Amino acid sequence: MTVTFPESLWAATAPARTPKPALSGVAETDVAVIGAGFTGLSAAIEARRRGRAVTVLEGKAAGWGASGRNNGQVIPILTSAEPDVWVSRYGDAGRRMVRLIGNSADVLFDLVREFDMQAEAEQTGWFQPAHTPGRVKLSQKRVEAWQRHGFPAELKDARECAELLGTDFWYGGMFNPTGGHINPLALAREMARVAEHLGAVIHEESPVTSYERAGSEWVIQTAGGTLKARALILATNAYTGELMPRLAPRIAHSVVPVLSWQMATEPVGDNLRRTILPGRQAVSDTRGDLRFFRYDARNRLITGGAVMGSYDIVNRVRRKAANSLAQAFPELGVPEMTYVWSGYVGMNWDRFPRIHRLGPDAWAWVGCNGRGVALGTSLGRELARAATGQPVEELALPVTEPSPFPMHAIVRRVAPTYLAWLKRQDQKEINL
């Protein structure tokens, strides 16, 4: 069986994986997982560790969706869902969620080390440089908030920022030493390998057409078979409505899939690499129209961006990202982008991830808002614990009901215009 992956640097460099046969006939399991991305595979690993039979159903192939297409930054905070707001909104469940988020990078890197995953993992830290002097005050507030909750955030001043990045383009910022970066498709394929090694069953090219509760079990249907399970985890996030639009429409319509573009330069020569980002951290700044970059294992700068409209989009986003790098690092010149690819990010209105109980022993989450690598891995583990009987009162699962966007199709079409508002906001100084 051959699954065509979208062309990307990750598809060209990740360890090869032969997809597993599609589900056929009737099968039974303890825990059914829909989706073989970071969340689903992490859940499968944890459920097997807890002694449960696990079957993963994937519509395409492991890592085919957002998990295999993103920038690979491992970031232990969210875009704007600050820790104190979690606590004020959800109480003890919010406190547990803050601990999960703050530990999420360590959870991922510990998993990589435990199973010797060949995923180009580098736990070199994550840095969020401030693009205006006023944003340094925002960085300071974030550092203080995460430190209050016991996590190792640090504030870098302008001099330290310039030393870390190799440029004085930014003004300071927030550094978290637990972050870093990975080859995301390699990680997804390695997680699939580990899940199978532990005894999980994975069926690829098996898009789920429906699931329903029948008596004391869940009955999950694909085109070729039926899977019966005691517990269910829906782990499809931004792609929930993409392969089978009627699978879970209320959940699919509670996030807006926004196209995110990633790209890679030619390998940077040793002389420049020793001066540009010499510590190899992952970097994403305080702009809404984000500037982000990091090195891969071959010393390519991995970056990306967004543009409005679809006309000549690949060339326009390529030029924008290349010019952004050249602006920050003049000695780099305007780099040639040798790989350009895209995938969906699941966005919602307040950028808080949503966790849903679908029924008895059935769970889902959506709304990564660009922070799905570390968060998805950690939440997969948490959902597996819930699905295997651990009380929700012990877990980082602030449960809510799905809240679909009214007129979702229209919101989805106009969502890219949000970029224009973000650009205007980026140009304004803030006062805290």
Secondary structure, 3 states (H helix, E strand, C coil): CCCCCCCCHHHHHCCCCCCCCCCCEEEEEEEEEECCCHHHHHHHHHHHHCCCCEEEECCCCCCCCHHHCCCCEECCCCCCCCHHHHHHHHCHHHHHHHHHHHHHHHHHHHHHHHCCCCCCCECCCEEEECCCHHHHHHHHHHHHHHHHCCCCCEEECHHHHHHHHCCCCCCCEEEECCCEECCHHHHHHHHHHHHHHCCCEEECCCCEEEEEEECCEEEEEECCEEEEEEEEEECCHHHCCCCCCCCCHHHHCCCEEEEEEEEEEEECCHHHHCCCCCCCCEEECCCCCCCEEEECCCCEEEEEECCCCCCCHHHHHHHHHHHHHHHHCHHHCCCCEEEEEEEEEEECCCCCCEEEEEECCEEEEECCCCCHHHHHHHHHHHHHHHHCCCCHHHCCCCECCCCCCCCHHHHHHHHHHHHHHHHHHHCCCCCC
